[in-house]
Amino acid sequence: MASHQLLVLAGDGIGPEVTESALKILEIMAKLEDWQVEVDHAAIGGAAIDQYGDPFPEATQQAIDRSSAVLLGAVGGPKWDNAPRRPEAGLLDMRQYMGLWANLRPFEMIPGLEHLSPLRHPVMNGIIFRELTGGLYFGQPRGRRFLPGDLEVIDTLQYRKSEMTRIIQLAFQYAKDHGLTLTSVDKANVLESSRVWREVTEELARQYPDVPLSHRYVDAAAMDMVLNPQNYQVVVTENLFGDILSDLAGGLVGSLGLLGSLSVAGTPGTRGLFEPVHGSAPDIAGQNRANPTGAILSLAFLVGWSWQEHDAEHLIREAVTQTLSEGPRTVDLGGQATTQEFTEAVGNRLKDIWQRRRQQ
């Protein structure tokens, strides 16, 4: 019997509802596969501010240390807009505490939902590897300097070669394991950091001769991802570029509610943070209207990446895809299903798929 430890950080807004949906699917999967799963709960973001006065309290840090994977709902809301430390600061603190250095965000066009995409004939199934610890977001010095009659602002794009190497190698290995192409995105025609990024990519490419590699400047990549999204199977890029391209990919799919993500600090089999891409949506919180797809797909990533339960990952994914393709669908996708009804439909399909596999 496999044994796993899960920490759930429901967070704010619709976070508790979508994580509850994911837990219902996990409960079904655990029963089917005879897993023993210990589930712990802790506070993050606004909920933690209300309870502890801190968006990332020590109690949550201790709970993370006891877990083998962390499932997050959502963080933030207008209630805490004027708090000394906003809820989102807790998320940044947690990423640093867990040492997370890579964010992986898949983007896929699910059959039957093509009408959501702004593209006429959307075909895409890719994943973006975004570096999380370096670049303009963290470089020093930064700040403002007052000059006579003017104001100067400074941001520093700073990277270490080791930071580049680990995420590029992770992306190469993923592409190799899944038989996919790799696209490295940089701005090597202008930025010194991007020139080194490209050098590192070429060095690592010699270790992965079977992985087709291409390079794209970020501006050209943004345009080409819209024109030819099917060509982008695995994308690896630095922090700022990844932030932008990840949202662009979400726009191509047509709904952030359909996307899950994972942030990791190592290779598969290590602890990670798994969360839907959507925000806390306080305007629909508590109304049983939230789309839990992103949270359920994040759970699929979790059982596959941190727990190495790959068959279970594929089963959950297939159950979600079938439900979205055939219905029922939640209101944001043009359907009438509540959060609970959609979750029950996914759970029933999961049990049916599992049973059919057993009979084969």
N, C-alpha and C positions, 0 to 999 in steps of 0.2 A: 504493500500500500504506500503510494507516494504521499509525502507530507510537505505542506507548503505553509508559509506565513505571509499573510497579506495585511498591509496597513491601508485603510481607507480614509482619505481626507476629503470629506464631502464638500466642505467649503461653503460658499454663499450662493444666493439666488437659486437657480435650478440645479446646482451641484448635488444637493441631497437626493433629488428625484432621479437624476440620471445615474448616479452611483448605485442607488437602490436597484435600478433596472439591471445594471451590470452584475450586481451581486446575485440577483435572481437567476441570471444566466449561469453564473459561476456555480451556484448551488446545484443546478441541473447537471452541469458538466461534471462536477465533483461526484455526484451520485452515480452517474453513468460510468465514470472511469474509476470509481472506488478510491478517490483521493481523500486525504484528511487535510482540511484547510482550516488553519486558525486565523480568524479575522479580527483585527483590532481597529479601533476608531480613534481619531484624534482631530484636533481643531487646527485650522489654517485660515489665514486671511481675516476677513471681517468677523467671522465667527470666533476666531481666536482673540481678536481685539476685545470683543464683548466679554469673553470669559476670562482672559488673562491680562488684557491691556497690551498685548504684544501679538503681531500677526504671525510670528513663528516662535512660539514659546518653547521652553526647555522640555516640557512634557511631550511635545510633538517630536522634538529631536530624539528623545529617548525611545519613543515608539518606532521611529524610523530605524534606529539601531537594532531593534528586535525583529525587523521584517526582512523578507526576502524580495519584496516588491511593493511599490507604492502606487495606489490608484487615486487620482485626484479628480474632483468634480469641476469646480469653477471658483474663481476668486474675484471679489470686488462688488461694488454697488454704491449708489449715491449716498447711502446712509453714512458712509465713512469718508466722504470726499474731503472733509475738513479735519480728519483725525491727524494727530501729530505724525504718525506713520501710517501710510495707506495700506490696505490689504495686499496690494500687488508687491509691496516690499517683502512680505513674507514669502512669496514665491521666489523672488530673487535670492533671499537668504537661504531658502531650502536648496536651491540649485547649487549654491556655493557649499553648503554644509554637506551635501551628498557628493560633491566633486564632479558634477555632471558636465561633460565637455562636448557631447554630441547630441543634437536633436535630429530625429528621423521623422519625417512627415510624408506618408504615402498620399498619393492622389490617384483616384481611379474613377472612371466613368462606369457606373453601374447600369446594366441593361434595363431599359424601361424608364430611366430618369434622364435621358438625353435632352428632354425639353427644358431641363433646368440650366443647361449650359448655354452661354452666349454664342457658342460655336454652332455652325450649321450641321456639321457631321463630326461630333466629338468622339474621338477614340484615344484613350490614354490609360495607362496603368504604370505609374512610376513612383519613385520615392526620392526625397531630397534629404541629403546628409548636410546639416548645417553645423559649423563649428560654433561653440557656445561661450568660450572663455576669453577670446582675444578680440583684436580689431578695435574699431572706433568706439565701441560701447565701454571698453575698459581701459583703453590706452591713457597714459599719463605723459606729459601734463595735459590738463584740460581746465577750462574756466574762461573768465572774462577779465579783460584788462582795459582800464579806462585810459584813453589817450587825450591829448588836448583837442577838444572838439570832435572826438570820435570814440568808438568802442570797438575793441578787438576781441574776437572770440577764438578759442583754441580747442581743437580736438585732435587727438593723436591716434593714428592707425598703427598699432603696435602688435607684433606677433613674434613668437619664438618658432624656430624650425620644428622643434619637437611637438608643438601644438598642431602644426600643420600635418606633420607626419602621421600622427596617431589617427586623425579622422580620415585622411586620404586612404590610409591603409585599411581602415575599417570599411570604407566604401568599396575599395577594390575587392576585399574578401567577400563582402556581401554580393557584389556583382558576379564574382567567380562561383560562389555557392549556388546562385540562382540562375546561372547561365544568361546574364544580362549584359548590356553595354553600359559603359561609364562615361559620363560627360563631366569634365571639370570646368567650372565657371570662375573666371577671374577678370582682372582688368590689367593684364600684363603689358599692354601698350602704353600705360601711364604710370602705374603704381609699382614701386619697388617691392612691396610685400607680395604683390601678385606675380612678379617675376620669380621670386623665390618659391611661391606656391607652385608655379608651373614647373620649376626645376625639380622640386620634391616629387611632384606627380610623375614626371618622366623617369626619375630615379626608381620609384616604386613600380612603375609599369614594367620594368625589366623582370620583376619578380612575378608578374601576372601576365605572361605572354598570351594567354588564352582569352583575356578580357579586352574586347574592342574599346579603345579609348579615343575620345575626341576632346578638343579644347574649344571653349566659346568665351568671348568677351561678354561681360554681364549684360550690356545693352543689347547686343545681338541675340543673346540667349533669351532675354525677355520677349523680344519680338518673335523669335523662332518658336518659343514654347506656345505662343498663341496660334501661329500658323501651322506648326507640325508637332503637336504635343506627343504624338505617338513615338517620336524619336528620342524622347527623354525617359529612359528606363531607370537609371540610377544617376543622380546628380549630386556632386559634392562641391561645396563652396564655403567661403568664409562667412563670418557672423552677419554682417550687414546685408550682403548679397543674398544670403540664405533667408534672412528675415523677409526680404521683399519678394523673392521668388516663391517662397512657401505660400504667401498670401495670394500671389498671382495664380498659382496652381489651384488654390482653393476656389478662386473666382472662376476658373475654367470648369471645374466640377459643377459649380453652380450653387453650392450650399456648404457653409462651414459646419453645419450640423451633421454632415455625413463623414467628417474626417476625425480620425484619431491621431495620436502622436505618441512618441516615446523619447525620453531623454535619458542618456546612459553615460556611465563612467567607465565602461570597459567592453569587453567582447561578450557575445551571447553567453548566457549562463550566470551573469552578474545582476545585481540589483539595479533597477531603473525606476524612473518616474513615468507613469503612463496617464495621459489625460486627453480629453476631447479638445478640439481646437476652438470650439465656440466659447463665448463669454458667459457671464453669470445670468444674463437675461432677466433682471429683477422684475420686469414688467409682466412676465408670465409665471413667475415663481409660485409654486403652490397650487397651480391651476390644472395640473395633470395634462398639460399641453406640450411639454418639452419633448424634443426629439432625442431619444437616448442612443441613437446610432453611433455617434462619436465615442460615447463612453463604452458601449459594448465592443466596438472595434478596438478601442484601447485595451480592453480586457483581453481580447484575442492576441494583441501584440504582447501583452504581459505574460500570458501562459506560454507563448512561444519563445519569447526572448529570455526572460528571467528564469522560468521554470523548465524550459526546454521540452514542453509538452506540444510538439509540433502538430501531431494529429488533431489534438483538441483545438489548436489555433485554427486549422483549416476548417474544421467542423463548424466552429462558431462563425467564421467568416462566410461560409457557404449558407448557413441559416439566415444570416443578416441579408446577404445578397438576394436569396430567394424571396424573402419577405418584402424587401424593397421593390423587387421586380414585379411580384405578383400581387402585393398588397397583403394586409392593410398598410396604409401609410398615415403618418402624422399630418397635422394640419399644415405645417410649413411646406410639406411636399404635395399639397393639394388634396390630401385625404381627410378622413374624419376620425381616425383612430386617436385615442388618448395615449398618454405615455404608457399606462398600464396595459392597455389592449395591444399596443405594438409589441411590448416586451413579452406578453403571453404568446403572441404569434411567433416571435423568434424562438422562444423556448419550446413551443410545440414542434416547430420545424426542426430544431436541433435534435429533439428526441426521435423524430421520424427518420432523419438522415442517419443518426447513429445506429438505429435499429436496422435500417436497410444495409448499412455497411457490415453489420455483424452477420447478416444472413447471406452475404455474398461469399 
